[in-house]
Amino acid sequence: MSSVLGVSVGAGAVRVARPHAGNTAEWFTADRFDVQNRPVEGLRPEDLAAEIISGIHLDTPDLEATAVGYRDDQHGRGLRAALARRQLVNYELVPEVLAAVEFLLATGELQGYRTIALYDLGSSGLTVSVVDLATRQVHYSERTSDIGGDYLDTLIREQQIASGRIAHPADPAGLTALDALCRRAKEQLSGNTAVALPSEYGLVLISQENFEALIQLAVESSARLTREVITRSEQAVQAVVAIGGCARIPLVSKTVGRWTGMPVVVPAQPETVVARGASLLARPSVLAAPTRPVPMVATAPRSAKSQLAKAKSATNGPDAEEGRREPGASRRRELSVAGVAVGALVVIAALGSALGWGPQVLQGDSQSSNAQSSSAVTTTVPLPVIPTGTRSPDDPTNASIAAPPPQYSTTTTDAPSTTPGPNTIVVVPGLPPIVVPTIPPVVLPPLLPNGQRQQPQQHQR
């Protein structure tokens, strides 16, 4: 037995195919496969497939690769989630169309064709795809659920109930059992002219002729869709290949060939084509070769930065470290010089006041203060603009924030009072003014005619 596994997950059944030893794409035999068919029976197909694959992996430790066919992106996401819950990683998802084409090319049944229309009629619906065999490119594809194996089973069930031979089941479980019985009758009609299956609800009896008359309109609608897909693809399609469980019905190939005017190829066991093709696409997992790490741009941690700085200082020597410290040292020296200058100016101001410079300084300050206007000063100050959160009614999602027009208010500032305050002098701009003590004036008595000064009179109390 081969060490690879191919899986197809349908709405009605999960099929698993393992090629026999040596049965590869180079040395291929279509019937050298071990194929298992597991009906869904009310379970989720994805969960059932994950359970089956997990069991095979446990029973076969040397299984090297698993390929699972998927129909579309949504189907693929469901399969990945189910396999992840089983902690399965050694697998790959392959498109069902490519898996089918791989198998059909290996069998040689498509020799001489370049472009085909793949007609896949399963239990849940029909998918028609136009595929280039040389490039494996899907040019156009459509899917419909108007016709499928489940729909055909429903037609048989309703026809049997209407004939009076079958009683209508009273509960959903009985209805499901009757549908399964009708599905068996449909499958047996592919190789028989009539089928009779007993059940607790009665005898399911149907002939090939009655069955074809029952499904004629549905099959014709699928053939019409196939012709429309070929027309829309604008490709030179040379043949139609019918796969899926319903491709076994003889009426399908006849009707599709008549509507399209092309040969219809139906491979053996059409329901297992995807599973067998997926096994041919399964490749053993190989450890990835070591790759060069991609540099990441990120902010280095503080500890790393300090280590880099130490390493750089050790490389450049003490001169570089001294040059790096020079701006800080010069800044401290500038502050020291500024402090000494301020102290010197304060001392000079104090000495000047003691030597009689204070009145001139005070007089100049007083004159400058008197020079100011005593009238009120009116100043216009624009108010700050505050953006509002109101959105535009035209676009409530991406509306810009509207700002109101600037508003102005009139602020009245009274002129400084002329009442003399404490004697101050500004020595250094930006520093608080220095308060200079007021020296009272010395009043001398008037001179007498003889040149002597008059003695002050003593006031009697």
ChimeraX attribute file (.defattr): number of C-alpha atoms within 10 A of each C-alpha:
attribute: neighborCount
match mode: 1-to-1
recipient: residues
	/A:1	12
	/A:2	17
	/A:3	19
	/A:4	24
	/A:5	28
	/A:6	30
	/A:7	31
	/A:8	29
	/A:9	26
	/A:10	21
	/A:11	19
	/A:12	20
	/A:13	20
	/A:14	21
	/A:15	23
	/A:16	27
	/A:17	25
	/A:18	24
	/A:19	24
	/A:20	17
	/A:21	12
	/A:22	13
	/A:23	18
	/A:24	17
	/A:25	16
	/A:26	8
	/A:27	8
	/A:28	17
	/A:29	15
	/A:30	18
	/A:31	14
	/A:32	17
	/A:33	18
	/A:34	14
	/A:35	16
	/A:36	13
	/A:37	13
	/A:38	15
	/A:39	14
	/A:40	18
	/A:41	14
	/A:42	10
	/A:43	12
	/A:44	13
	/A:45	23
	/A:46	23
	/A:47	19
	/A:48	21
	/A:49	25
	/A:50	22
	/A:51	15
	/A:52	16
	/A:53	22
	/A:54	16
	/A:55	11
	/A:56	14
	/A:57	17
	/A:58	10
	/A:59	10
	/A:60	11
	/A:61	9
	/A:62	11
	/A:63	16
	/A:64	18
	/A:65	20
	/A:66	26
	/A:67	27
	/A:68	29
	/A:69	28
	/A:70	24
	/A:71	16
	/A:72	10
	/A:73	10
	/A:74	9
	/A:75	13
	/A:76	18
	/A:77	13
	/A:78	16
	/A:79	21
	/A:80	19
	/A:81	14
	/A:82	20
	/A:83	22
	/A:84	12
	/A:85	11
	/A:86	14
	/A:87	11
	/A:88	14
	/A:89	10
	/A:90	14
	/A:91	21
	/A:92	17
	/A:93	18
	/A:94	22
	/A:95	17
	/A:96	23
	/A:97	25
	/A:98	20
	/A:99	26
	/A:100	25
	/A:101	23
	/A:102	22
	/A:103	24
	/A:104	21
	/A:105	14
	/A:106	20
	/A:107	16
	/A:108	11
	/A:109	14
	/A:110	17
	/A:111	11
	/A:112	8
	/A:113	13
	/A:114	15
	/A:115	23
	/A:116	23
	/A:117	29
	/A:118	24
	/A:119	26
	/A:120	25
	/A:121	27
	/A:122	23
	/A:123	21
	/A:124	17
	/A:125	18
	/A:126	22
	/A:127	22
	/A:128	27
	/A:129	22
	/A:130	27
	/A:131	24
	/A:132	19
	/A:133	19
	/A:134	9
	/A:135	9
	/A:136	13
	/A:137	13
	/A:138	18
	/A:139	16
	/A:140	17
	/A:141	17
	/A:142	13
	/A:143	14
	/A:144	14
	/A:145	15
	/A:146	12
	/A:147	19
	/A:148	23
	/A:149	23
	/A:150	19
	/A:151	17
	/A:152	20
	/A:153	22
	/A:154	15
	/A:155	16
	/A:156	24
	/A:157	22
	/A:158	14
	/A:159	18
	/A:160	20
	/A:161	16
	/A:162	12
	/A:163	11
	/A:164	11
	/A:165	14
	/A:166	21
	/A:167	14
	/A:168	17
	/A:169	15
	/A:170	8
	/A:171	8
	/A:172	9
	/A:173	10
	/A:174	14
	/A:175	14
	/A:176	14
	/A:177	16
	/A:178	23
	/A:179	19
	/A:180	16
	/A:181	18
	/A:182	25
	/A:183	19
	/A:184	14
	/A:185	23
	/A:186	25
	/A:187	15
	/A:188	16
	/A:189	21
	/A:190	16
	/A:191	12
	/A:192	12
	/A:193	13
	/A:194	17
	/A:195	16
	/A:196	12
	/A:197	13
	/A:198	11
	/A:199	12
	/A:200	11
	/A:201	15
	/A:202	16
	/A:203	15
	/A:204	21
	/A:205	17
	/A:206	20
	/A:207	15
	/A:208	20
	/A:209	11
	/A:210	14
	/A:211	20
	/A:212	16
	/A:213	10
	/A:214	15
	/A:215	18
	/A:216	14
	/A:217	11
	/A:218	16
	/A:219	21
	/A:220	17
	/A:221	15
	/A:222	25
	/A:223	23
	/A:224	15
	/A:225	21
	/A:226	25
	/A:227	17
	/A:228	14
	/A:229	20
	/A:230	22
	/A:231	13
	/A:232	12
	/A:233	17
	/A:234	11
	/A:235	17
	/A:236	14
	/A:237	18
	/A:238	15
	/A:239	20
	/A:240	26
	/A:241	23
	/A:242	24
	/A:243	24
	/A:244	24
	/A:245	20
	/A:246	23
	/A:247	25
	/A:248	23
	/A:249	17
	/A:250	15
	/A:251	20
	/A:252	23
	/A:253	21
	/A:254	14
	/A:255	19
	/A:256	25
	/A:257	18
	/A:258	14
	/A:259	16
	/A:260	18
	/A:261	13
	/A:262	14
	/A:263	15
	/A:264	23
	/A:265	18
	/A:266	18
	/A:267	20
	/A:268	13
	/A:269	14
	/A:270	19
	/A:271	24
	/A:272	25
	/A:273	25
	/A:274	33
	/A:275	28
	/A:276	31
	/A:277	30
	/A:278	36
	/A:279	31
	/A:280	26
	/A:281	25
	/A:282	23
	/A:283	17
	/A:284	15
	/A:285	12
	/A:286	8
	/A:287	6
	/A:288	6
	/A:289	6
	/A:290	6
	/A:291	6
	/A:292	6
	/A:293	6
	/A:294	6
	/A:295	6
	/A:296	6
	/A:297	6
	/A:298	6
	/A:299	8
	/A:300	10
	/A:301	9
	/A:302	9
	/A:303	9
	/A:304	11
	/A:305	12
	/A:306	12
	/A:307	12
	/A:308	13
	/A:309	12
	/A:310	12
	/A:311	11
	/A:312	13
	/A:313	16
	/A:314	12
	/A:315	10
	/A:316	10
	/A:317	10
	/A:318	11
	/A:319	10
	/A:320	14
	/A:321	14
	/A:322	12
	/A:323	9
	/A:324	12
	/A:325	11
	/A:326	11
	/A:327	10
	/A:328	9
	/A:329	11
	/A:330	11
	/A:331	10
	/A:332	10
	/A:333	11
	/A:334	10
	/A:335	11
	/A:336	11
	/A:337	10
	/A:338	11
	/A:339	11
	/A:340	10
	/A:341	12
	/A:342	13
	/A:343	10
	/A:344	11
	/A:345	13
	/A:346	15
	/A:347	10
	/A:348	12
	/A:349	17
	/A:350	16
	/A:351	13
	/A:352	13
	/A:353	18
	/A:354	13
	/A:355	8
	/A:356	11
	/A:357	14
	/A:358	22
	/A:359	15
	/A:360	11
	/A:361	17
	/A:362	18
	/A:363	13
	/A:364	12
	/A:365	16
	/A:366	16
	/A:367	11
	/A:368	10
	/A:369	14
	/A:370	13
	/A:371	9
	/A:372	12
	/A:373	11
	/A:374	12
	/A:375	10
	/A:376	11
	/A:377	11
	/A:378	11
	/A:379	11
	/A:380	10
	/A:381	11
	/A:382	11
	/A:383	10
	/A:384	9
	/A:385	11
	/A:386	11
	/A:387	10
	/A:388	10
	/A:389	11
	/A:390	12
	/A:391	14
	/A:392	13
	/A:393	8
	/A:394	8
	/A:395	9
	/A:396	10
	/A:397	9
	/A:398	9
	/A:399	13
	/A:400	12
	/A:401	12
	/A:402	13
	/A:403	12
	/A:404	10
	/A:405	8
	/A:406	10
	/A:407	10
	/A:408	11
	/A:409	10
	/A:410	10
	/A:411	11
	/A:412	11
	/A:413	11
	/A:414	11
	/A:415	12
	/A:416	13
	/A:417	11
	/A:418	12
	/A:419	6
	/A:420	8
	/A:421	8
	/A:422	12
	/A:423	18
	/A:424	16
	/A:425	16
	/A:426	14
	/A:427	15
	/A:428	13
	/A:429	7
	/A:430	7
	/A:431	9
	/A:432	11
	/A:433	13
	/A:434	16
	/A:435	12
	/A:436	18
	/A:437	13
	/A:438	12
	/A:439	11
	/A:440	6
	/A:441	6
	/A:442	5
	/A:443	6
	/A:444	8
	/A:445	10
	/A:446	12
	/A:447	11
	/A:448	10
	/A:449	7
	/A:450	6
	/A:451	8
	/A:452	10
	/A:453	12
	/A:454	11
	/A:455	10
	/A:456	8
	/A:457	6
	/A:458	6
	/A:459	5
	/A:460	4
	/A:461	3
